[in-house]
Amino acid sequence: MERLIKTLNELGFTPTIGGSGSEDGEYVRAEYSDDDRIVFFHHLEDPADARFVSSLDEDDLRSWIVKSWIEG
């Protein structure tokens, strides 16, 4: 999660963590500073999602965020 937050910050997002203690679990939500219509949202509760993010190296993590949310 720390690496995800750091990468989002570097790309110009404003990340927050929410959902702690909720039925749906924790998530990362981040608005993009250059366009408030772009919002990154990713649940962390599902082990498959956590493994996916963990499997990405730094370049792939940045690329996934850019392609999925900024260019999306």
ZIWONOR-V304095 format. One record per residue. N is the residue number from 0. PSI is psi in degrees with one decimal (* if undefined). NEAR is the number of other ideal C-beta (glycine too) atoms within 10 Angstrom. Layout:
BEGIN
n;psi;near
N;PSI;NEAR
N;PSI;NEAR
END
This chain:
BEGIN
n;psi;near
0;-38.7;14
1;-43.0;6
2;-39.6;12
3;-47.0;21
4;-45.4;15
5;-45.3;13
6;-42.2;18
7;-43.8;24
8;-46.6;13
9;-30.8;11
10;-0.6;19
11;16.0;14
12;162.3;23
13;89.2;14
14;147.6;18
15;154.3;12
16;133.4;14
17;178.9;12
18;2.7;15
19;128.1;8
20;-3.1;6
21;166.7;10
22;-34.7;6
23;-15.8;9
24;-179.9;14
25;151.5;16
26;161.5;17
27;127.9;20
28;136.1;16
29;125.3;23
30;145.3;17
31;124.5;18
32;-35.9;12
33;-16.2;10
34;104.8;10
35;-4.2;9
36;-14.7;6
37;117.8;16
38;120.3;13
39;135.3;19
40;125.3;10
41;121.9;21
42;142.9;13
43;-4.6;16
44;-37.3;13
45;121.0;11
46;-32.2;8
47;-39.7;6
48;-42.1;14
49;-41.1;16
50;-38.9;9
51;-51.3;12
52;-41.9;17
53;-29.0;11
54;-15.8;9
55;132.0;16
56;179.2;8
57;-47.7;11
58;-43.1;8
59;-36.3;11
60;-47.5;19
61;-45.8;15
62;-43.1;13
63;-44.1;14
64;-47.7;23
65;-49.4;12
66;-37.4;10
67;-32.5;11
68;-42.4;18
69;-48.4;15
70;-27.2;9
71;*;8
END
